[in-house]
């Protein structure tokens, strides 16, 4: 049986299981981690498994507001040509929250010869995973998402507040970290998220109330297929948003919606398996860290530390992202690493020897999971192949220990990214140039806006 007929059979099987399906959302993840695409009538779905559904390729390279970016040329001087969206096998699933019987399918774009587009985030991650495979290694990846539930009616009036419980009418006002009361207050919403994840085969593992009123975290079970792990992550994000919408609240993945509260992160956990399935990050017990870590683990961390400054434009991709990176808020401000310490950028969580792993805590929840994971794995590959030794691990509050600071402003991060020496080798020089120019263009537009605070401070005093 050919690959094409096998793929078409996936669609046939889906419609046999869900015969009432009328529509299928065709999803294309862009540079920002937003899902764009088309809604397909049932009769058109077979095309996404055969010749493909045409869509402007500029969809990969839009700014946060969905606008084309003139400096890069794509979508403007190139005439905005169409490419062909092809289904990602295994991602055709029902959409339980839709009012009509609907499905969804992830896609990637190809040209007429089947070549993937250089700006497809899945393609970038696939290439990095391939580099690790070339040295006999398979990354095992798990992703954690933090987010806030926001009052929809107040937000429509420009006032951002945590959502009231649909169950009790109670609005959370205090931090109740890991409290079951906050979960119970949104029991119906979380039950629907859980049911939707089951229907879509998204392995959501744990749900917790996080370190701020209205903030929650959902963890996804680890996978030895990094692409699949990121597919699950971006589809979980969609699931959370849409179920929340049906419950009359907003789920936001902004990095810092409340300046006085903790920000929302996207934490990536990575272990590495060799060809025999052995976790090569496990080694002799380190007495200082109380962790069994190998020399390969140290090299991997060394590579991540080296690439962190130039990667921050990926991990913190917009103006709000940098408000999260402040001391005392469980977000990193420098490149320190160590053991079970949540003030660190790179943490080695407690685990048994089989599950020894790196937890990467730099990224905000607003970042693209494919690009974040690709950047983390690029640093790991670079560190292992170049045998980079990390600095000494840090104990205590990392913000109080002198070290290499992460950029705390958007423009500083973009300047470091523009002068990066490692990422272009993994992401491609053309993509890095496009990513920088898109973000820089967006930053210029953002800073051209006059904030009301400027009038409050300067109108009568300047």
C-alpha positions as CSV (number, residue, x, y, z in Angstrom):
1,X,0.0,0.0,0.0
2,X,1.4,3.4,-0.9
3,X,1.9,6.3,1.6
4,X,-0.9,8.2,-0.2
5,X,-3.4,5.4,0.0
6,X,-2.5,4.8,3.7
7,X,-3.0,8.5,4.4
8,X,-6.3,8.6,2.6
9,X,-7.4,5.6,4.6
10,X,-6.9,7.7,7.8
11,X,-9.5,10.1,6.5
12,X,-11.9,7.3,5.6
13,X,-11.5,5.7,9.0
14,X,-12.1,9.0,10.7
15,X,-15.4,9.6,8.8
16,X,-16.5,6.0,9.6
17,X,-16.0,6.7,13.3
18,X,-17.6,10.2,13.1
19,X,-20.1,10.0,10.3
20,X,-21.9,13.2,11.2
21,X,-18.8,15.4,10.7
22,X,-19.5,18.2,8.3
23,X,-16.4,20.4,8.6
24,X,-12.7,19.9,9.3
25,X,-10.4,22.8,10.4
26,X,-7.1,22.7,8.5
27,X,-4.4,24.0,10.9
28,X,-1.1,25.6,9.9
29,X,1.2,26.6,12.8
30,X,2.9,29.9,12.0
31,X,6.1,31.6,13.3
32,X,4.3,32.9,16.4
33,X,2.7,29.5,17.3
34,X,-0.7,30.7,16.0
35,X,-2.8,28.2,14.1
36,X,-4.0,29.6,10.8
37,X,-5.6,27.8,7.8
38,X,-9.0,27.0,6.3
39,X,-12.2,25.3,7.3
40,X,-12.9,22.4,4.9
41,X,-16.2,21.0,3.8
42,X,-16.3,17.2,4.3
43,X,-15.9,16.5,0.6
44,X,-12.7,18.6,0.4
45,X,-10.9,16.8,3.2
46,X,-9.5,14.0,1.0
47,X,-7.4,16.6,-0.9
48,X,-5.3,17.4,2.2
49,X,-4.2,13.8,2.1
50,X,-3.5,13.7,-1.7
51,X,-2.7,16.7,-3.8
52,X,-2.9,19.2,-0.9
53,X,-5.0,22.3,-0.2
54,X,-3.5,25.5,-1.5
55,X,-2.7,28.4,0.9
56,X,-0.4,31.4,0.7
57,X,3.0,30.5,2.0
58,X,3.3,33.9,3.7
59,X,1.1,32.4,6.5
60,X,4.3,31.1,8.0
61,X,5.8,34.6,8.2
62,X,3.2,37.0,9.5
63,X,3.5,39.3,12.5
64,X,1.6,38.8,15.7
65,X,-1.4,40.8,14.3
66,X,-1.6,38.6,11.1
67,X,-0.1,41.2,8.8
68,X,2.5,40.6,6.1
69,X,6.0,42.1,6.9
70,X,7.2,44.2,4.0
71,X,10.9,44.1,4.8
72,X,11.2,40.4,4.3
73,X,9.5,40.4,0.9
74,X,7.3,37.3,1.5
75,X,3.7,38.1,0.8
76,X,4.5,41.4,-0.9
77,X,7.2,41.6,-3.6
78,X,7.0,37.8,-4.3
79,X,3.3,38.0,-5.2
80,X,2.2,35.8,-2.2
81,X,2.2,32.5,-4.0
82,X,0.3,29.4,-2.9
83,X,1.9,26.2,-1.6
84,X,0.2,22.9,-0.8
85,X,-0.9,22.0,2.7
86,X,-0.6,18.3,3.4
87,X,-1.9,16.5,6.5
88,X,0.3,15.5,9.4
89,X,-0.4,11.8,9.8
90,X,-2.3,10.9,13.0
91,X,-3.6,14.5,13.7
92,X,-7.1,14.2,12.2
93,X,-9.3,14.3,15.3
94,X,-12.8,15.4,16.4
95,X,-13.4,18.8,17.9
96,X,-15.6,18.3,20.9
97,X,-16.1,22.0,21.7
98,X,-17.5,22.9,18.3
99,X,-21.2,23.7,18.0
100,X,-21.3,21.8,14.7
101,X,-19.8,18.3,14.2
102,X,-16.3,19.3,13.3
103,X,-12.8,17.7,12.9
104,X,-9.3,19.2,12.8
105,X,-6.0,18.3,11.2
106,X,-2.5,19.7,11.4
107,X,-0.8,20.4,8.1
108,X,2.6,21.3,6.7
109,X,3.3,23.2,3.4
110,X,5.1,21.7,0.5
111,X,5.9,22.9,-3.1
112,X,4.7,21.0,-6.1
113,X,7.7,18.6,-5.8
114,X,7.0,17.7,-2.2
115,X,9.8,19.9,-0.7
116,X,8.9,21.5,2.7
117,X,9.0,25.2,3.1
118,X,12.1,26.6,4.9
119,X,9.8,28.6,7.3
120,X,7.7,25.7,8.5
121,X,8.3,25.4,12.3
122,X,7.8,21.6,12.1
123,X,10.4,21.3,9.4
124,X,12.9,23.3,11.4
125,X,12.4,21.0,14.4
126,X,12.5,17.9,12.2
127,X,15.9,19.0,10.9
128,X,17.3,19.5,14.4
129,X,16.0,16.1,15.6
130,X,17.7,14.7,12.5
131,X,21.0,16.2,13.6
132,X,20.7,14.3,16.9
133,X,19.7,11.1,15.1
134,X,23.0,11.4,13.1
135,X,24.9,11.0,16.3
136,X,22.7,8.2,17.5
137,X,20.5,10.1,19.9
138,X,16.7,10.4,20.3
139,X,15.3,13.2,22.5
140,X,12.5,12.4,24.8
141,X,10.4,15.6,25.3
142,X,7.7,16.7,27.7
143,X,6.1,20.2,27.7
144,X,4.4,22.1,30.5
145,X,2.1,25.0,29.8
146,X,1.1,27.7,32.3
147,X,-1.9,30.0,31.6
148,X,-4.4,32.4,33.2
149,X,-8.2,32.3,33.0
150,X,-9.4,35.8,32.5
151,X,-12.8,37.5,33.0
152,X,-14.2,37.9,29.5
153,X,-16.7,40.7,30.3
154,X,-14.2,42.8,32.1
155,X,-11.6,42.3,29.4
156,X,-14.1,43.6,26.8
157,X,-14.2,46.8,28.8
158,X,-10.4,47.0,29.0
159,X,-10.1,45.7,32.6
160,X,-8.1,42.5,33.0
161,X,-9.0,40.4,36.0
162,X,-9.0,36.7,36.9
163,X,-12.2,35.0,35.8
164,X,-15.0,34.3,38.3
165,X,-15.8,30.6,38.9
166,X,-18.7,29.5,36.8
167,X,-19.5,27.1,39.6
168,X,-19.5,29.5,42.6
169,X,-19.2,33.1,41.2
170,X,-16.0,33.4,43.3
171,X,-13.1,35.4,41.8
172,X,-9.7,34.3,43.0
173,X,-7.8,37.1,44.6
174,X,-4.9,35.4,46.4
175,X,-2.2,32.9,45.5
176,X,-3.4,29.4,46.3
177,X,-0.6,27.3,44.7
178,X,-1.6,23.7,44.2
179,X,-4.9,24.4,45.9
180,X,-7.7,22.0,45.0
181,X,-10.3,24.7,45.7
182,X,-9.2,26.7,42.6
183,X,-9.4,23.6,40.5
184,X,-12.9,22.7,41.9
185,X,-14.1,26.3,41.1
186,X,-13.5,25.5,37.4
187,X,-14.3,21.8,37.6
188,X,-16.7,21.9,34.6
189,X,-14.2,23.7,32.4
190,X,-11.3,21.4,33.3
191,X,-13.6,18.4,32.9
192,X,-14.3,19.5,29.4
193,X,-10.6,20.1,28.7
194,X,-9.8,16.6,30.0
195,X,-12.6,15.1,27.9
196,X,-11.4,17.0,24.8
197,X,-7.8,15.8,25.3
198,X,-9.0,12.2,25.6
199,X,-11.0,12.6,22.3
200,X,-8.0,14.1,20.6
201,X,-5.4,11.7,22.1
202,X,-3.6,14.6,23.8
203,X,-1.9,13.0,26.8
204,X,-2.5,15.7,29.3
205,X,-1.1,14.2,32.5
206,X,-1.6,16.7,35.4
207,X,-3.7,19.8,36.1
208,X,-2.6,22.1,38.9
209,X,-3.4,25.5,40.3
210,X,-0.3,27.7,39.9
211,X,1.4,30.5,41.8
212,X,-1.1,33.3,41.1
213,X,-4.8,33.8,41.3
214,X,-6.4,32.5,38.2
215,X,-3.2,30.8,36.9
216,X,-3.1,27.1,36.1
217,X,-0.7,24.6,34.6
218,X,-1.2,21.5,32.5
219,X,1.6,19.0,31.8
220,X,1.8,16.7,28.8
221,X,3.2,13.2,29.1
222,X,6.7,12.8,27.6
223,X,7.2,11.4,24.1
224,X,10.2,10.0,22.3
225,X,9.0,11.8,19.1
226,X,9.8,15.5,19.6
227,X,7.5,16.5,16.7
228,X,4.6,14.6,18.2
229,X,5.3,16.2,21.6
230,X,5.1,19.7,20.0
231,X,2.0,18.8,18.0
232,X,0.4,17.8,21.3
233,X,1.5,21.1,22.9
234,X,0.1,23.4,20.2
235,X,-3.1,21.4,20.0
236,X,-3.5,21.4,23.8
237,X,-3.1,25.2,23.7
238,X,-6.0,25.4,21.1
239,X,-8.1,23.0,23.2
240,X,-7.6,25.1,26.4
241,X,-8.5,28.4,24.6
242,X,-11.6,27.0,22.8
243,X,-13.0,25.1,25.8
244,X,-12.5,28.3,27.9
245,X,-14.4,30.3,25.3
246,X,-17.3,27.9,25.5
247,X,-17.4,28.5,29.3
248,X,-17.4,32.2,28.9
249,X,-13.9,33.0,30.0
250,X,-10.6,33.8,28.2
251,X,-7.6,31.5,28.5
252,X,-4.5,33.6,27.9
253,X,-1.0,32.4,27.3
254,X,0.5,35.9,27.6
255,X,3.8,35.7,29.4
256,X,2.8,38.4,31.9
257,X,-0.8,39.6,32.0
258,X,-0.5,40.9,35.6
259,X,2.7,42.8,36.4
260,X,2.3,42.0,40.2
261,X,1.9,38.2,39.7
262,X,4.1,35.5,38.3
263,X,4.3,35.0,34.6
264,X,3.3,32.0,32.5
265,X,6.1,29.7,31.2
266,X,6.5,27.0,28.6
267,X,8.9,24.5,30.3
268,X,10.6,21.9,28.1
269,X,11.9,18.7,29.7
270,X,14.4,16.7,27.7
271,X,16.2,13.4,28.2
272,X,18.3,11.6,25.6
273,X,18.3,8.0,24.6
274,X,21.0,6.2,22.7
275,X,20.4,3.4,20.1
276,X,19.9,0.9,22.9
277,X,17.2,3.0,24.6
278,X,19.6,4.0,27.5
279,X,19.2,7.5,29.0
280,X,22.7,8.9,28.4
281,X,22.1,11.9,30.7
282,X,22.4,9.5,33.7
283,X,25.8,9.1,35.2
284,X,27.6,9.0,38.6
285,X,26.0,10.7,41.6
286,X,27.1,14.4,41.9
287,X,27.3,15.0,45.6
288,X,26.8,18.8,45.3
289,X,23.6,18.5,43.2
290,X,22.5,15.1,44.6
291,X,21.8,14.1,41.0
292,X,23.2,11.1,39.0
293,X,24.5,13.1,35.9
294,X,26.8,12.1,33.1
295,X,29.5,14.0,31.4
296,X,27.2,14.1,28.3
297,X,24.6,15.9,30.5
298,X,27.2,18.5,31.4
299,X,28.1,19.0,27.7
300,X,24.4,19.3,26.9
301,X,23.9,21.9,29.6
302,X,27.1,23.7,28.4
303,X,25.6,24.0,24.9
304,X,22.3,25.3,26.2
305,X,24.0,27.9,28.4
306,X,26.2,29.1,25.5
307,X,23.2,29.5,23.2
308,X,20.7,30.9,25.7
309,X,21.4,34.7,25.0
310,X,21.1,34.3,21.2
311,X,18.0,32.2,21.6
312,X,16.0,34.5,23.9
313,X,14.2,36.1,20.9
314,X,12.7,32.6,20.3
315,X,11.9,32.1,24.0
316,X,10.5,35.6,24.5
317,X,9.0,36.5,21.2
318,X,7.0,39.7,21.9
319,X,7.0,42.9,23.9
320,X,5.1,41.5,26.8
321,X,7.4,38.4,27.1
322,X,10.1,40.4,28.8
323,X,7.9,41.5,31.7
324,X,8.0,37.9,32.9
325,X,11.8,37.9,33.3
326,X,12.3,39.5,36.7
327,X,13.7,38.3,40.0
328,X,11.4,36.8,42.6
329,X,8.8,35.5,40.1
330,X,10.1,32.0,39.4
331,X,11.4,33.1,36.0
332,X,15.1,33.1,35.1
333,X,17.1,36.3,34.8
334,X,20.4,34.7,33.9
335,X,21.8,31.5,32.4
336,X,22.5,29.6,35.7
337,X,21.8,25.9,36.1
338,X,21.7,23.4,38.9
339,X,19.5,20.9,40.8
340,X,16.0,21.1,42.2
341,X,15.8,24.9,42.2
342,X,13.0,26.8,40.4
343,X,14.9,30.1,40.3
344,X,17.3,28.6,37.7
345,X,17.1,28.8,34.0
346,X,18.1,25.1,33.6
347,X,16.9,22.8,36.4
348,X,17.6,19.1,36.9
349,X,14.4,17.9,38.6
350,X,14.3,15.0,41.1
351,X,13.7,11.7,39.4
352,X,14.8,8.1,39.3
353,X,17.9,7.3,37.2
354,X,15.8,6.3,34.1
355,X,14.1,9.7,34.0
356,X,17.1,12.0,34.6
357,X,16.4,15.0,32.4
358,X,17.0,18.7,31.8
359,X,14.2,21.2,32.5
360,X,14.5,24.3,30.4
361,X,12.6,27.2,32.1
362,X,13.5,30.3,30.0
363,X,10.6,30.3,27.6
364,X,7.3,32.0,28.1
365,X,3.9,30.4,27.3
366,X,3.5,32.8,24.4
367,X,6.3,31.2,22.4
368,X,6.1,28.7,19.5
369,X,6.7,25.2,21.0
370,X,8.3,23.9,17.8
371,X,10.8,26.7,17.7
372,X,11.5,26.6,21.5
373,X,12.1,22.9,21.4
374,X,14.3,23.2,18.3
375,X,16.4,25.9,20.0
376,X,16.8,23.8,23.1
377,X,17.8,20.7,21.1
378,X,20.2,22.8,19.0
379,X,22.0,23.9,22.2
380,X,22.1,20.3,23.4
381,X,23.5,19.0,20.1
382,X,26.0,21.9,19.9
383,X,27.2,21.2,23.5
384,X,27.6,17.5,23.0
385,X,29.4,17.6,19.7
386,X,31.7,20.5,20.8
387,X,32.1,19.0,24.3
388,X,31.3,22.4,25.9
389,X,31.7,22.5,29.7
390,X,29.1,24.5,31.6
391,X,30.0,27.0,34.4
392,X,29.7,25.8,38.0
393,X,26.1,24.9,39.1
394,X,24.3,27.4,41.4
395,X,22.7,26.8,44.8
396,X,20.2,29.2,46.3
397,X,18.5,32.1,44.6
398,X,19.9,32.3,41.1
399,X,19.0,36.0,40.8
400,X,21.4,36.8,43.6
401,X,24.4,35.0,42.0
402,X,26.5,36.9,39.5
403,X,26.5,35.4,36.0
404,X,25.5,36.0,32.4
405,X,22.3,37.9,32.3
406,X,19.5,37.2,29.9
407,X,18.3,40.1,27.9
408,X,15.5,41.9,29.7
409,X,14.3,44.0,26.7
410,X,13.1,43.0,23.3
411,X,15.5,45.1,21.3
412,X,18.5,43.6,23.2
413,X,17.3,40.1,22.5
414,X,16.9,40.8,18.8
415,X,20.4,42.3,18.6
416,X,21.8,39.1,20.1
417,X,19.7,37.0,17.8
418,X,20.9,39.1,14.8
419,X,24.5,38.3,15.7
420,X,23.9,34.6,16.6
421,X,26.6,32.2,15.7
422,X,25.0,28.9,16.5
423,X,21.3,29.0,15.6
424,X,21.7,29.8,11.9
425,X,23.5,26.5,11.5
426,X,20.4,24.6,12.9
427,X,17.5,26.9,11.8
428,X,18.9,28.0,8.5
429,X,20.4,31.5,7.9
430,X,17.4,32.5,5.8
431,X,14.9,31.6,8.5
432,X,16.9,33.4,11.2
433,X,17.0,36.5,9.0
434,X,13.2,36.4,8.4
435,X,12.5,35.7,12.1
436,X,14.6,38.7,13.1
437,X,13.1,41.0,10.5
438,X,9.6,40.0,11.4
439,X,10.1,40.6,15.1
440,X,12.0,43.8,14.6
441,X,9.3,45.2,12.3
442,X,6.7,44.3,15.0
443,X,8.8,45.9,17.7
444,X,9.0,49.1,15.7
445,X,5.2,49.2,15.2
446,X,4.7,48.4,18.9
447,X,6.9,51.3,20.1
448,X,5.3,53.7,17.6
449,X,2.2,53.6,19.8
450,X,1.9,56.2,22.6
451,X,0.9,54.6,25.9
452,X,-1.5,56.5,28.2
453,X,1.2,56.4,30.9
454,X,3.3,58.8,28.7
455,X,0.6,61.4,28.9
456,X,0.2,60.9,32.7
457,X,3.9,61.4,33.3
458,X,5.0,63.9,30.6
459,X,2.0,65.9,29.2
460,X,2.3,68.7,31.8
461,X,5.8,68.2,33.0
462,X,7.9,67.8,29.8
